[in-house]
Amino acid sequence: MNSNKRPDDMKRINTPELAKAFIDEQVEAIRAQVGDGKVLLALSGGVDSSVCAALLSKAIGKQLTCVHVNHGLLRKGEPEQVCEVFGKQFDVNLVYVDAVDRFLDALAGVADPEQKRKIIGKLFIDVFAEEAAKLDGIRFLGQGTIYPDILESDGVKAHHNVGGLPEDLQFELVEPVKFLYKDEVRVVGEALGLPHAMVYRQPFPGPGLGVRCIGAITRDRLEAVREADAIVRDEIGKMDPTPWQYFCAIPDFKSTGIKDGKRYMGWAVVIRAINTVDAVTAEAVEIPWDMLKRMRDRIIATVPGVNRVLWDISDKPLSTIEWE
Ligand code: XMP
């Protein structure tokens, strides 16, 4: 039997009851696989790795160690949320690695998007492997692989994900959600007690704000896009239904602004909101004018260095969802 094929008789998990039965089943399966062994998991704070962490924590408690690498390219409040939810609420062994300077130093002066992705992917592996080497007796590696990752291993996500974890770490994989579709992962996540906002958050690229800070990343522009993004998420998050993905990017050019009668150069941020089914094609979402004006006013009033706000109304194709 192909162990990467979802069993034909597996029910679609779409109720809390079915989620609970799945969780009980997986808790048993994880315990049977792992015994008294130790499991290591790279916890990004994304939906899949978070649900995987919560499930492993329920099954094996302190035999699980999660490593959260802060590469400086996460959205505002994300590292704090991971520490709060997993360090405090779930009380897992959590290793928080502040690798911000390492990533930003490695990325300094690099403008090519694929080169940036490669640097981020490789450094992530190096940092994770270093942390793994510091821990004794780890035999298993937890991974939040989900069914579309298996089905679409040559799809959009695989195309972008230059990383993956190092093969020479020699761990046995534990992949408790590998037969679940995204909607099922979310139902299971809620049944495990994860915060709604974490379980229903929009997709976020692995290289994070690194591909939204266009061209060579500088710390000041990176902070500006992080702050502007928090405002955009706050405002567009009020739409009903919320778009599939909404964020902003910051190009690497300046334009003229005027303040206290004096001209000066500042950055522009670009708001983007799209709907899609599979990220292969996408349509720009119509944002209400009042909401656009509120975002404009909040961004210009509070984000240092930004003096212009643009709205990207391009569809995919020809424009990709991300700017890089
Ligand atoms: P594009 O920009 O190619 O994006 O239209 C399609 C979807 O993929 C996400 N994306 C990424 N995801 N690593 C990821 O994990 C990446 O490097 C990456 N680049 C784009 C993008 O956010 C969109 O959902």
Residues whose N, C-alpha, C, O or C-beta is under 5 A from the ligand:
A	BS01	XMP	V156 H160 N161 P203 F204 P205 G206 P207 A279 T320 I321 E322
